[in-house]
Amino acid sequence: MQVPIMAELMAAGETPEILFWVGCAGSFDQRAQKITKAFATILDKTGTKYAILGKEEMCTGDPARRAGNEFMFQMMAYQNIQILDGYGIKKIVTACPHCFNIFKNEYPALGGNYEVIHHATFLQQLIDSGKITMTENGAFKGKKITYHDSCYLGRANGIYEAPRKVLEALDVELVEMKRCKSNGLCCGAGGAQMFKEEEHGDVRINIERSNEALATGASVIAAACPFCNTMMTDGVKNKEKEDEVAVLDIAELVAASL
């Protein structure tokens, strides 16, 4: 897959509609790379004019700020803002709620003002506009699917319906966990906890959350965050259910159903 690079596109005199911010997980984590490819496939098939920064993209600084290293965060943020403003970026789409949240809510205080859209909302827009049409016998049609709410997408930004609307468009049976939407249980990855062990508790929080998802009887656990995807996948493996239950990003579900 040939993904357009911002510098090359601008050098050719072309201006993309959106910047696809891939994020650290989507760039370097082998599992999350599949989400990146799925979303890029959707952008290509819908004729969306986009580009990525490629080697110019660096971490947003979210893990550094959450871990308490404000100096490192601001250094990263100012570098990113300089690059984004240098290209005249106005609209950013990302599949990572952590990147989405920090661009949308925390970069403006440092001078980084952009229209920021999470890929769940963007996918819903593509479906609503008719640019995405599912095949009549989609890969997941009729399957029982449960959706895990990402904290940074849900409680932090109030985005609950967009990912569910995307799943409904797949013609699946959506079953909710007992704790969902604003009452949803964190998978344990937020606040830079993705990179360290829990400090308290007898049961790992990702295992507790995965158990709730498995209790629905769903054959697919849908997520809209690469960190959540990792934590839920590990929880499913802990129960030795990985052969029975798949953990997939909503972009992967859509890409497989086009």
Summary of the structure (lengths in Angstrom):
residues: 258
radius of gyration: 18.0
end to end distance: 16.9
largest distance: 57.3
contacts: 855
relative contact order: 0.15
helix: 46%
strand: 12%
